[in-house]
Amino acid sequence: GPGAPWVSVNLIQSEPTWSLSRGCVWETTLQVYNTGEVEARNVNLRLELVDIESGAIRDSMDIFAGTIPGGESKIVRAELDGDCINEYTLKATPILI
């Protein structure tokens, strides 16, 4: 990703679920890999829930993944606001701060 060429993200799961407090949310689970040999510090992910039809960003958030040692991975989870009718794709961009 930008500023983090040795950090990659794999989407494990992204699906809508109903929350009494928030309505429909998209639960996402991502695996963040450090493919480099040295630790990656202060890894953040910029997540965007993108409407497949219109290309509009429905919701976005930054999530802190922390330090990931070289050759290791970490699981991160997030909830993004969507609705249960539309089809979405998730864009995840790793950023080092």
C-alpha positions in Angstrom: 0.0 0.0 0.0 1.0 3.7 -0.1 3.9 4.2 2.2 3.8 0.5 3.2 4.8 -1.5 0.1 5.6 -4.6 2.2 2.2 -4.7 4.0 -0.7 -6.4 2.3 -4.3 -7.0 3.3 -6.5 -10.0 2.7 -10.3 -9.9 3.1 -11.5 -12.8 5.2 -15.1 -11.9 5.6 -17.4 -9.0 4.8 -21.2 -9.4 5.3 -24.2 -7.5 6.5 -25.6 -8.1 10.0 -28.4 -6.4 11.9 -27.6 -4.4 15.0 -30.4 -3.2 17.3 -28.4 0.0 18.1 -27.1 0.8 14.6 -29.3 -0.9 12.1 -27.6 -2.7 9.3 -23.8 -2.9 9.6 -21.1 -4.7 7.5 -18.9 -6.8 9.7 -15.5 -7.1 8.2 -12.6 -9.3 9.1 -9.2 -8.7 7.5 -5.8 -10.3 7.8 -2.9 -7.8 7.6 0.4 -9.3 6.4 3.9 -7.9 6.7 5.8 -9.5 3.8 9.0 -7.7 4.7 11.8 -8.9 7.0 11.6 -6.0 9.5 8.7 -5.1 11.7 6.1 -2.6 10.4 5.2 -0.1 13.1 2.1 2.0 13.4 0.2 0.2 10.7 -3.2 1.7 10.0 -5.9 0.6 7.5 -8.1 2.9 5.6 -11.3 1.0 5.0 -14.0 2.1 2.5 -17.3 0.4 1.9 -18.0 1.1 -1.7 -21.4 0.7 -3.4 -20.8 -1.6 -6.4 -23.5 0.0 -8.6 -22.7 3.7 -8.1 -19.1 3.6 -6.9 -20.0 5.9 -4.0 -18.3 5.4 -0.7 -21.0 4.5 1.8 -18.8 4.5 4.9 -15.1 4.8 5.7 -12.9 4.5 8.7 -9.3 4.3 9.8 -8.4 1.4 12.0 -5.1 0.9 13.9 -3.4 -2.5 13.4 -0.3 -1.6 15.4 3.1 -3.2 15.0 3.4 -6.4 12.8 6.7 -8.3 12.9 8.4 -9.3 9.7 6.8 -12.3 8.1 3.8 -12.2 10.5 0.2 -11.3 10.2 -2.6 -9.9 12.4 -6.4 -10.2 12.3 -8.4 -7.0 12.5 -12.2 -6.5 12.6 -14.3 -3.5 11.9 -18.0 -2.6 11.5 -19.0 -0.2 8.7 -22.4 1.4 8.3 -24.2 0.1 5.2 -27.6 -1.2 4.4 -28.7 -4.7 3.9 -30.1 -4.2 0.3 -27.2 -2.8 -1.7 -24.1 -4.8 -2.9 -20.8 -3.4 -1.6 -17.1 -4.1 -2.1 -14.5 -3.3 0.6 -11.4 -1.3 -0.2 -8.6 -1.6 2.4 -5.4 0.4 2.1 -2.5 0.0 4.5 -0.9 3.2 5.7 2.1 3.7 8.0 2.0 6.8 10.3 
